[in-house]
Amino acid sequence: MDTRAEIREFLTTRRAKITPEQAGLPAGGSQRRVPGLRREEVAVLAGVSTDWYVRLEKGHIDGVSDDVLDAVARALQLDDAERTHLFNLARAARPRRASRPRRTPRPVVRDSVQRILDSMSSAPAFVRNGRLDVLAINPLAEALYSPAYDHANGPVNLARFCFLDPAARDLYPDWDDVAHSTVAVLRAEAGRDPFSRELTDLVGELATRSDFFRTDWAAQNVTLHQHGAKHFQHPVVGRIDVTFDSLDLPADPGLTLTAYSTEPGSPSADALALLASWNATDAVSSSATAAPSDMTVEHPAEQPGQ
């Protein structure tokens, strides 16, 4: 990833989103040629020279202190996710030993974490990495995401499912919102780990095959995706509305445990309980069907002359 270009595009798009009125500045009437703030206005708000800010917006991050970045973040009214992203981009762009795109081994989820997932029998839960690979999952979450698993040729990646599998539009009744959020999660991960070859390959694949992804990626939006609402239209039990909570695993940097919950006594809670029952019944049926093929029937040896 070209970190200087990323800084330029990120700051330019954030500047365009803030109107003079929002920043407490005179609107300037019809003389304004840009919808958002001018560079010199951001410089004044941040307490730096215009020339200095112009250099920063071009990606020249050398010698920029955290205090100055904080001032720019305040001037542009960045939220927590955007501020974190700016600092990540700045860190990646600072001169250091040459960094090249590199492949990293697929993380292995510890047995103890899988046991935690499995113990959450009434809550769908899974562990993912920053590029949205599902690395571990409990049975109820796998049942909830059954359309993704039905069509997967390998490990499930939620971004690839969202943009490249038609079943995603049926599973997500608010597909546009899910798609925007998915892009924003990947954007944030690109700032955190800009030299990941796996992430670069995934972004390239999605940008090539999805017009929506390509357009939304250029918007430079980021999110931390830690808590919120999510909606499913499951092919077996129908509508399920959940609240999600995502927790970073401190012992496994880059991995996140996400769990879904429903409002007690709600139709969604009933639907989720029905899904758990259906999944358990389906698992028993599959096991019973498979059992005869696993049995070896021994026939008595033929005796001579029989």
N, C-alpha and C positions, 0 to 999 in steps of 0.2 A: 504494500500500500504506500502511495506517495503521501507521507504525513504532512508535508507542507501544503500540498493541494487540498488535503482534507481540512486543515486549519482554515485555509482561505475560504473554501466553500461553506464550512460550518459557520464561521463568523459572518460571512456575507448573508447567508440565509437568516441567521438570528437578527442581524441588523435590519433586514427588510421587514421583519415581523413587528418591530416596535415603532409606533407612530410618535411624532413629536409630542402630541397631547399626552400619550401614555408616559412619556419621559419627563413631562412637566416643562416642555419647551414650546415656544411660539410655533404655530403651524406653518407660517411662511406663505400661505395663500397659494396662488396658481404658479408661483415661480419654482416650486419644488418639482424636480424631475424624477425623484425616486419616491416610492410609497412609504418607505421606512425612514430611518435615521441616516443622515450623511455621516461620512467617516469623521469629519471634524466635530460633529455633535457628539459622537461616541467618545472622542478624545477628551472633549470638555467634561463630559459626565464622569469619565474615568480618571480625570486629573493628570493626563499625559499630553504630550505634544501631538499635533496632527501627524507630523512626519513619523513619529515613533509608532503611532497606531497604524498608519498605512503600512509600515514595515511588518508589523505584527500580523495584519490581515493578509499579507502576502506569504505568511508562513515563516518569517524570520524570527525564530523564538530565542535565539542566542542571548543569554544574559537576562532574560525576563524572570523576575522574581515571582514567587507565589502571591505576594501582596498585590502586585500589579495585575496578575491574572484575576485575582479576586475583585479588584476594582473594575476590570472589564466585564466580568461576570455580572456584577451589580448593575453596571451601566446598561447592559443588554437584558437585564431582568431574567437571567437564566434560572431555571429551576434546578433542583438537586441533581437530576439525571444529566442535564445539559452542562452544569458546572463540572461534574465528575468527568464527563466526556471531554470537555475542554482541557482539563488538567491531564487526562490520559494522552490526548493528542500532543500536548506540549511536551510531556515526558518522552514520548516516542520520537519527537522531532529533534530533540536536543542532541548535539554532537556526542558521539560515543563510538565504541567499536562498531564497525560495519555490521548492520543487521540485515539478514537475508531471510526471505520466506523459508520456513522450515516445517517439516512434518513432525508431529508429536504422536507418541504411542496413544492408542485409545485407552482412556482411563479405565481402571478396574474398580468397580464398586465393592467395598469391603463386605464380607459376609454379615457383619453386625448391622450394617446399614440395610441390607436386604431383609434381615430379620425384623428391623423396625418397620419397614414397609409392609411386610406380611402381617405384622401384628395389628396394623390399621385396617381391620376387616370391614369396617363400615365407612371408611373414607378412601376414595381413590387417591393414590399417591404414587409419585415416581421421582426418579433422580435424572436430571439432565445436565448437559454441559452448556457453555455459552453459545454454541452454534445450534442448540436445540436437538441434539441427538438424545434419544431416550436410552439411558444406560442401565436402568433398573426400574422395575415397575411391579406393583402388586396386582393380584388377580382382578380386583374390582376396577382399577384404572385401565387395565388391558381390555376388560369388557366394555368400559365406557368408550374407549378409543378403538373398538373392534373394527370399524371401517378402515382405519389406518393400518391395522395389522392384517386385515384381509387382503389388502392390495400391495403390501410391502414385499419387495424381493430380498430385503436384508434388514438390518437394524432400522428402526423407525426414526426418521428425522421429521420433527413437527413442521419445520419451515417447508421442506420439500413436499410433505403431505398437503399443507395449506395451499400451495401455489400450483402444484403439478398433478394432484389427484382430484378428479371431479367429485369424488365422494365427500371432500371437505366442505363443499358448498351445501351439501345436504346435512352434514353433521353440525355445522355452525350456522344457525339461523341469522346471525349478524356477521356474516363472513367478512364484509368490508372492515369492520372494527378489528376482528381477529387478524386480518392481513396487515393492517396498519401497525398493530402492536407487534406482530412478528418481525416486520422490517425494522421497527425501532429497537427491538431487542438485539437483532443482529448488528445494527449500527453501533449500539453501545459496546457490544463485544468486539467490534472492529477497532474501536478506540482503545479498549483494554488490552487486546492482543493483536496488534496490527500486522504481525509477521507470521500469522498462522496460515500455512499453505492450505489446510483443510477448509478454513473459513473462506479464504480467497477463492478456492475452487467452487464452494457452495454458492457464494454470491455470484460468481461468473455464470454458473449453470442457471440459477434462477433469473438473472438479468437477461440471459439469452432466450429463455423459454417463457417468460411471463412479462407482458407489457406492464401490468399493474406493479409488479415488483420493481422493474427498471425505473418507472416514473417515481414511485414512492421512495426508492433508495436515494434518488437525487435530491429529495426534500431535506435530507440530513436530520430527520427527527430521531430522538433517542428516548428510551424509557428504562427505568429500573425494574419494572414489572414485579413488584414485591407483594402487592395485595390488590384485590379487585373482584369484579363479578365476571362470570363466564356462563355462556348458555350453550346447551347442546340439544339437538333434535335427534335422539337415538332411534335407530331403525326398529328396535324391539319394544322399548318402554316409552318412547315419545319424549316430550320436553323435560329437561332437567336444568334448573337454574342453580348454580353453585357460587360459593365464594372461594377464591383461591388465596392461599398464603404461601409465599416462597421464601425459603430459609437457606442461606448459604451454609455449606458444611465447612467449618473452620479447618478441620483436619484434612480436607480434600479441596484445596484452592481451585476455583473455577467450576465446582459442582454445586448444584442447587437442588434442594428437595422441595417439591411442590405438592401440596395436599389440597383436596377439594372438600368442602363441607356444605351442608344444606340447612335451611332453617327447620328446626324440629317441628314436626306436625304438618309441614307444608306438603303440597302435591309433589314437589321435587324430592322431598325426603321419602315419600311413598314410592316414587318412581325409582329412586336409587336403591331402596330396599328390594323392590321387585327385580331390579337388574342383578343385585347380589344373589337373589334366590334363583333367577334364571341361569346365571353363570354357574352356580353350584350344581344345579340340575344338569346343565349341559356338560359340565366336567365329569359328572358321574356317568352320564350316558355314553360319553366318548370313551371313558375307561372301560365300561362294560362291553362296548362294541369291540374295543381293541383286545380284550382279554382272550377270546378264543384263538386269535391269530398268534398270541404269545404262548399258547399251550402246546406242548409236544405230546401227541397221543402215541403211546407205545403199543405196538401190536405183538402178540406172542410170536416167538420165532417158529417158523414152520418146521415140523419134524419130518424127517425123511419118510417118504411113502405117503404123506398126507396130500 
